[in-house]
Amino acid sequence: MSLFQAPTGRVGCLVVLTDASAWPLTPQDIKAADMVARSDDCSGSATHYRTMKRRLIVTADDFGLALPVNEAIERGHREGILSTASLMVAAPATQDAVERAQRLPSLRVGLHVVLVNGRPKLPPEQIPALVGERGEFASDLFKAGVRYFFTPGIRKQLESEIRAQFAAFAATGLALDHVNAQNHMHVHPTILSILMKVGREYGVRAIRIPLEPFWPSWRAMRSNGGSRLANAAFLGPWLALMRLRLRLAGIVTNDYVFGMNDTGHMTPQHVRAFLSHLPVGTSELYVHPATHTWPEAFPPDYDFAGEFAALIDRDVMRAVQTCGVTPVTFTEIAAARGA
């Protein structure tokens, strides 16, 4: 049985808390968290670690991209730790993803806005500034970001496409749990402003902040310290401003993410390491799972099957319990904070 099948209740030795009593953190909570953060494992009682109030959202991106992705997401939720999925509304297997989600009422589903590395929802002729000759979005993130910021008149086309994707999600009848974007393009100031504007009309209550904290990330992986530090230092100031904008608009966010520096390689071993070093607060661990590869799979070096294996790995599931992690969803966070 999945740790996330029930919105509240008891699973094994772990009590799942979903009410507002979890906020705010007390000095005692922070002191307890610091003591455990100095350890490299989570040995000990779940009751002790539960006082740290470390919450975890486990999200699979690219829901709808391909049948093996959809199969992994369904099984990851039924059999493992997956609580949440981000739906691509114009992908090859979107309809299959929607049908699976409708059979899984406990799976929380959000909108994965695609403005790079994919196809649009609108006909290409309606958004010529956004797509190339093949009718697809750009794959060069830097060039796309510059074009989206500086091209005259492009904001109108961006808003039309983003609105079409929100409308397509609404048409599924699924409750909107959260919003994020392909390759985290929602961090782009132009796109974030449009997401907030259009999202308000569709009841957006939560948006991902892709901030992977350096110290817990480094302690878990013990690799690529320079790039982990550079990402945290470079993105930190902008993401702090992004968080402020969202909170002033009444939109809740996660505190941290894990999976950005190791995207495509969130194997069982890596996920267990991250679980041992989660900081106090709400972390989102995101993956790109698939039961097996498929001809169009991209990037080619991603370990899609390894990321699926992490979702249903017994040792990972045990680590969630022994590390005193409380599984939550964006919907529960928003409800607890009155958003």
N, C-alpha and C positions, 0 to 999 in steps of 0.2 A: 504493500500500500504506500502511496506517495506521502511524504511528510506534508504536502500542501493540499491534500484532498479536502480538508475541513478548514473553514475560516477561523474557527476557534476550537479548542479542545486539547486533549492530551495524546501525544504520540510517543510511545516508549517511555523514556524517563524525562522527556522534554515537554514543558508546558508552553503552549503557544499563546502569547499575549497579544491582544489586538485592540486594547482600549487606550484611552488617553492617559492612563496612569503612568505610562512609560516615560512621559516628559514632565518636567525637565530633568536633566542629570543633576545629581547631588555631588558634593565634594567626595563623599564616600564612594560613590560609583566610579568616579574618575581615579581615585586612589587604588581601588581594586583592579581597575582595568590596567593601570600602569604596572602593578605588580605582576599581572599575568603576561603583559606585553613583553616583560623581560625574560619570559620563558619561551623556549622553542617548541613546546608541545602543549596539548590541552588535557593532559592527564589530570584526573581529579573528578569531583562530582559535578554533575550538571547543575545541581542546585546552587553551588558556590559560584559558578561562572555566570549563571543567569542574572546575578545582581549587577553585572557590568552593562546590561542593556545594549548588547550588540545585536543589531537587527540585520537581516540579509534578505535581499530580493535576488532571485535567480532568474535571469531573463535569457531567452533565446531570440536573437535577431534573425531577420530574413525569413520569417514565417510566410510561406507561399512561394518561395523561390524555386523549389523543386520538390517532387514527391519524397525523395529520401530525407529532405529537411523536415517536411511535415510529419513523416513517420517518426523521426527522432524526437520531435517536439511532443507529439502525442504520448509516446512511450516514456519520455523523460518526465512528463507530468504524472502519468498513471503509475509508473514504477519507481520514480526517483525524486529528486529534489527540485525539479523545475516548477516554478510557480507562475511564470509570466512569459508571454511571447509578444514580439513586435511584428505586426502584419504589413507586408508589402501589398498594396492594393492593385498593382498593375503588373504583377509577376506571372510567370507561366502557370504556377500551381496555386494561384490565389483562391479560386473557388473551392478546391479541395481543402485548403487550409481553413476556410470559413466553415465548411461542413464539419470538419473535425472539431473546431472550436465550439460549435453549437452543441456537439455531443459531450463537451467537457465544461460544464458550467462553473467548475472551480478554477479553471485556467483563466487568468486575467490576461486580456489582450489589449495592446495599444497599437498606435499607428507609427509605422516606420516610414517616414517621409523620404522619398527618393528623388534627389535632384542631381545626383552624379552616379555613374556606374549602374545604369539601368534604363528602363524605358518609361516614358511619361504616361499619365492617365489620359491626358488630352491628346487629340490628333496633332501630330507634329506641325502641321501648317498653321495651327493656332498659336504656337509658341516657337517661332523660328529662331529666336535669339537664344533659346535654351538647348537646342538639339543640333546635331550634325546632319550630314547628308543621309545617314542611315536611320534618322529619326530617333537617335538615342542620346542620352545625356553624355557629357564629357567624362572621360576617365582620369584626366589630369586635374587633381583637386586644386592645385595652386592656381592654374589658369582659370578654372571655373570660378574660384573665389574672387579673383580679380575682376573677371567679367561681370559677375553678379553684383559687384560693388560699383563699378565705374560705367558700365554700358548705359547710355541714355535710354530710358523707357523700359528697361528690362524688369524693373520692379513690378510693373503691371502684369507681365507675363508670369513672373514667379508667383504672384498672388493668385492668378487664375489657376495655375497648376496645383499649388498647395490647396486651394479651395476645392478643386476637383478631387484630390486625394482624400480630404476630410469628408467630402460628400459621399465618396465611394465607401469609406469606412462606415459612415452612418447608415448607409443602405444595407449593410450586413445585419443590422439589428444587434450587434454585439455592443456591450457596454465599453466605453472608452476608458481604459485604465491609465494610459500615459501616452506621451509623444516623445519620439526621438527621431534621428535622421540617419540615413545611410552615410557612413564615414564621418559621423558627427558633424554634418554640415549645419546643424541647427546652432552651432557655436558662432557661425558667421553672423555679424551684426544685422545685415539686411534680412537674412532668412529668419533670424530669431524674432525680429520686429514683426514680420509678416505672420509667423507662427502664432505669436501672442495675439495679434489682431484677429486672425481667422479662428484660432483656437478658442477665443472667448465666445464666439458664436456657436461653437460645438461643444462647449462645456469642458474644456481641458482643465484638469486639476493638478496634473503632475507632468514634469519634463525632466529628462535625465541631465545631470551635470557630470560630464566625463572627466572628473578629477581623480586621478590615481595617486594617492599620497606616496611620496618617495620612501619614507622609512619602513612602513609595513610591507610595501612592495619589494623593496630591496631585501629585507630580512626573510621574506618568504622564498624568493627566488635565488638570491645570492649571485646574480648575473646581470650584465649590462647596466651596471650602476650609473655610468655616465649618461646614457640615454634616458634612464628612469629619472635621474635628477634634472636633466635638461627639460624633459617634458613637463615635470611638475613645476619647475621654475618659470618656464616660458608661458604655460597655460594658466598658472595660478592666478595672476592678477586679473586677467580677462574673465576667468570663470568666477572669481569673487564678485565682479561687477555683474556678470550674468545672473548669478544667484540672487543678488540684491534686486535686480530688475524683476525677476520672477516672483520673489517673495512680496515685493511691493504690489504686484498684480494679483496676489492671492494664490499663486501657483506653488505647490510644494515640490521639493526636489529631494533626491538622495544626497547624502553627505559625500560619499566617495564611490568610485567604481574600481573594480578589479577585472582585468582582462584586456585592457587597452594596450599595455606594453607587451603582452604575450598573446595577442589576438591570433586566433587560428591554432594555438598550441595549449589550450586550457585542458590538459590531460588530467586523469585522476590524480597523479602525483602532484601536479601543480595546484589543482584545486584544493587538495588536502593541505598543502603548504599555506595557501592564502587563508583558509579557514582558521589556521593556527595563529594568524597574525592580524585578524580583523580589528580595526580600531573601534572605539566606542562610537555609537551613532548608527546611522543606516547606510549600509554599503550595498551596492548593486554589483553582482558578479554576472557578467554577460558572456555568452558563448555563441558559437555558430555550429550547431550540431547537424549531423546527417548520419543515417544508418550505414551509408556507404557513399562512395563518390559517384559522380554522374558525368556524362560527356562534357557538359558546359560548366562544370565546377570551376570556380575562380575565387581567390587566387589558387594556383596549382599546388602551392606548398602548404596550404592549410590542412591540418589533421582533423577533418570533419568527424570521422568516426571516433577519433580519440576524445573529442569534445563531447560526443554523445555518450561515450563510455563513462565519462566523468559524472554525468547526470544520474546514472543508475548504479554506480560503483558502491558496493556495500561499505567499504571503508570510508568513502566520502560521506555517506549517509550517517555512519557512526560518528564521524568527526563533527557533523552538525550538532549532534546531541552532546558529545563529550566536551565540545568547546563552548557550550552554553549559548549557542546562536539561536535567536528567535526568528523563524521564518515569517516574513511579512510580504505585503504587496503594496504598490503605490496607492491603490484604492483604500487600503486600511490606513496608510499614513495620512492620506488626505482627510479621511473621516475623523481620525484622531485629532487632527489639527484644525478641524472645522472648515476645511477648504471646500 
